Amino acid sequence: MNIFDILGPVMVGPSSSHTAGAVRIGFAARQILGEDAAEAEIYLHGSFADTGIGHGTDKAILGGLLKMGTDDERIVQSREIAQNTGMKFKFYTIDLNLVHPNTALLKLTGKSGKKAEVRASSIGGGRISIDAINSVETHFSGEYPTLVIESIDRPGFVAKVATFLTFNNVNIATLNLFRKKRGGTAIMVVEIDQTVSQRILDGIRGFDDIKEVTYVNINESDGE
């Protein structure tokens, strides 16, 4: 355990869970969408639903969607800033049953019309867990450079991606595959030891059966 584990991130707001974690949820969702959001439906569950507005969770999530860091003083004006950018947003409460009490479900539409659905939870000290992408269960933190690769589940695909990354001198820290059913949509989550170039992302996008490739690193919003 280090001092960051005890104190949490430098942040604006009264609560690391309701504010710093919420900022990072919004920022991670923006990275997964891969472009600025034109529309955002944001569903708050549990403690987020009960006390989130009072703790600024709504402003924090919007701040993250606007690529603000946890210490960005503009978070308190994020509703107005989002409106000024043309983003349409609405908040709802929802009961997601047996999930973490600080959970948000974001249904996003990008300016190009691209859509993404992200469910994530704030688990304390500013940390988050990205629990589902486009209805596929995932569970990863986004604290490390992470490739999120959505594809059709085919034999040999994991080996193909791993070989490509190795050939390009990208060291894999962890690799997990999530799917609903065999042969359906699969999401590969690859935590790596360094950032990757656009060339590598485009190379993976060129593989057969790829639906989407995104890069997630929530610490980029904090200037880390």
Secondary structure, 3 states (H helix, E strand, C coil): CCHHHHHCCCCCCCCHHHHHHHHHHHHHHHHHHCCCEEEEEEEEEEHHHHHHHHHCHHHHHHHHHCCCCCCCHHHHHHHHHHHHHCCEEEEEEECCCCCCCEEEEEEEEECCCCEEEEEEEEEECCEEEEEEECCEEEEECCCCCEEEEEEECCCCHHHHHHHHHHHCCCCEEEEEEEECCCCCEEEEEEEECCCCCHHHHHHHHCCCCEEEEEEECHHHHHCC
